[in-house]
Amino acid sequence: MTVNLSGKVALVTGSTSGIGLAMAKMFAQNGAHVVLNGLGDEGMIQAAKDEVSAVSSCGVSYNGANMLDAGAIQQMVLDVQTAHGSVDILVNNAGIQHVCPIEDFPPQKWEDILAINLSSAFYSSTAALPGMQSRNYGRIINIASVHGLVGSVEKSAYVAAKHGIIGLTKVTALENAEANITCNAICPGWVRTPLVEKQINALAEKEQLDTEAAAKALLLEKEPSLRFTTPEELAEAALFLCGPGGANMTGTSIAMDGGWSAR
Ligand code: NAD
């Protein structure tokens, strides 16, 4: 699928890796100026910029705002608007995970997961919305998770944050429904990115399995299609939401989980 995004500015949080990087590439391929964000050393950030630049005709920039810092998030949006004129597409994608029974869950991990996976989307959206409203155009895509729809053991903070972002998505959509601003959530199942690789490695160690056997075990437990959703498939969905077919889709949660949430 292609969508003409020329003249549009897309800001993707957490796009130095995984799903965010694939979405950044998709937007760049379709003509948007892309602003990357995320953690990483200089080499990793440069590699992400190079990867996106290679498919871009409209330029790529980077903003290093930490999603734990509300002021930095708001400043990032203002800086992008000043440098590039607007934020037309905002993908709230940055996220972390921590797996641990609720009674042992470290309070600081709880706070960080809520801040990065949920509150950061509040701060970026509230900073971007006035500009979107004044231009009568905006596409906000919140990367939730199947864990925004169902629970799993040992993921209390993540499941709480992801259910929360689905609520935020609905309210953002309702408040802006007449302004040609849509807000939707995408809910992936297992995606083989660094975030999940840690969980595969932990299972491999716990069950004395090799990595591929552990990956298969994760799929068998949860994802009926028995395969990982790919970052590229998720990027296709994000592109659709920015194209003509997505223009009147708002407030939805799109499960891309191989049937996980249908059970
Ligand atoms: P990833 O680890 O590959 O990418 C996470 C990105 O977030 C990285 O760019 C990282 O630098 C950034 N990030 C983390 N903390 C940050 C901070 N404090 N400030 C700025 N950036 C920060 O993981 P991913 O799988 O691509 O995850 C992307 C999103 O998709 C997350 O919201 C995650 O919850 C969601 N998700 C992932 C899966 C999966 O199976 N991988 C499934 C459902 C939902």
Boltz pocket constraint, residues with backbone or C-beta under 6 A from the ligand:
constraints:
  - pocket:
      binder: B
      contacts: [[A, 13], [A, 14], [A, 15], [A, 16], [A, 17], [A, 18], [A, 19], [A, 20], [A, 37], [A, 38], [A, 39], [A, 40], [A, 64], [A, 65], [A, 66], [A, 67], [A, 68], [A, 92], [A, 93], [A, 94], [A, 95], [A, 96], [A, 116], [A, 117], [A, 143], [A, 144], [A, 145], [A, 146], [A, 187], [A, 188], [A, 189], [A, 190], [A, 191], [A, 192], [A, 193], [A, 194], [A, 195], [A, 196]]
      max_distance: 6.0
